[in-house]
Each structure stands twice: as structure tokens, then as C-alpha cells.
């Protein structure tokens, strides 16, 4: 729906490698931002980042998920972690590791960096007994970070969305990333929380899943993502409201990221949000 198939034909069929190498250029003719999940799985190299930036206009802004080496308190029991699976992560909330492993490569494309998101998977009582304990650790971490970068925090513990959490982010001028996810309250509910706009110049939201729905169930229900299968009116209204807020605050950068597993087709979800924002 977005890409011209003929651009990627090689010997009579679509060449996946050609598509992966060149599709960003075509994408950037329509959209001005993209969320780069790949950075979550390994620290990005200068070569990789400059390769991305070379395919987009100068006003294009990337949203990067910060590598999980920084945001995981304990490595999950997954094959990709090898011998580290189940072990405590010594680099968790390590500002030096983040600065040298992530920020330093990003310097080469700094004008194109729109948002650096620290996505924290759900913490359990064995990780932190209370939400305030995490907020204290987060406060110490944020205080050590280099200033002037567009930071955002995405939480997966709904009961931790408390005044002390928002106050911590506001002190450091860090955005709370509104997120529609399995175990999180709807984005509209998060938006209604006092103090949730923690950075007056930066707002971000990621619409990923309908609250209460598991990722695997969404994949099963919505593939092959070629049409809307379930309109999420709450999400559309929340996205439209954020767009309208952004229009009223000219200095504010508003990033809204949407995937196919929210309704079945991200392009149609985006269209719906844009239409509602103009009502």
C-alpha cells in the first residue's frame, strides 16, 4: 500500500534484500519519522546510523529505542541472550555505557535524532519492591545523562504512573512516552493523569496493542495486515487529541508511532487519527 513494488523487482520477483536496503527512501517521501526497533537489540554503529540518515531528507527525525543492555535489570531466559539469560545485567541504568555505546555513535547523525526512548519491560517485585524504588534509580540515572538530547521513558508498570514518576521526568526534561500495550491503561487514561506532559517541547506516543490483548493474539488476528479488522476508537481519539495539542504548541515536537497490530493496518489507523484531528 505504501511502496512501489516495481522498484524492488529483480529477475522477475521482489528482492527482499533490495527492499530492505532501499525502502526507507520511499517511506520518507510520505512520513517524517520512523521508530527504529533494531537499535533495541544491539548498540548501533556509526556506519549503520549514517546509512539510515543518508536515505532521508534533512528534516526527517528518527525515534530510536535505546538498546536493552541499558534497560533490562535481568536478562530474560531467551536464546538470544546465550549464557547471560537469567543473569543480573551489570549495565542496567549505566550512564557511561549508554553514553559511549549509544550516544557517541548518534553524534554523527544528531540533527536527525528526534527521540531516544528507554523502554522498560514490566518489572516484578523481585526487581523492585515499590515503584518509588525504581523512580529513585531512574532519577540517579537521568541526572548523569548528557543534556540536550530528546529523551523519553516508556513504562510497562501501570501502577507506577504516579506523581513522583512524572515529577522525576519533568525535573530532567524527559518525556513520558504514552503507550498502548497489553498491561497498560489506555493512552487517553494516561493523558488524563496530572503532570503526564513531562516535557513541554516533546510529546511521544506509541500505539502498539489494545490494552488487555496479548502480542501473539494480535499477530494471529491481524495478519497479513492488509486492512483494518478492528477500529480502536479510543486510540484514534487519543492520537487525534495529541495531534491537536501539538498544533496549538508550535514549539512542541509530537511523535506518534503506530503498528499493524493495533487495528490490523497502521496506514489506515494513521489516516483515521489525522481525519479526527481535523474535526
Buried (B, 14 or more C-beta within 10 A) or exposed (E): EEBEEEEBEEEEEEEEEEBEEBBBEBBBEEEEBBBBEEBBEEBBEEEBBEEBBEBBEEEBBBBBBBBBBBBBBBBEEEEEBEEBEEEEBEBBBBBEBBBEBBBEBBEEBEEBBBBBBBBBBBBEEEBBEEBBEBBBBBBEBBEEBEEEBBBBBBBBBBEBBBEEBBEBBBEBBBBBBBBBBBEBBBBBBBBEBEBBBBBEEBBBBBBBBBBEBEEEBBEEEBEEBEEBBEBBEBBBBBBBBBBBBBEEEEEBBBBBBBBBBBBBBBBBBBEBBBEBBEE
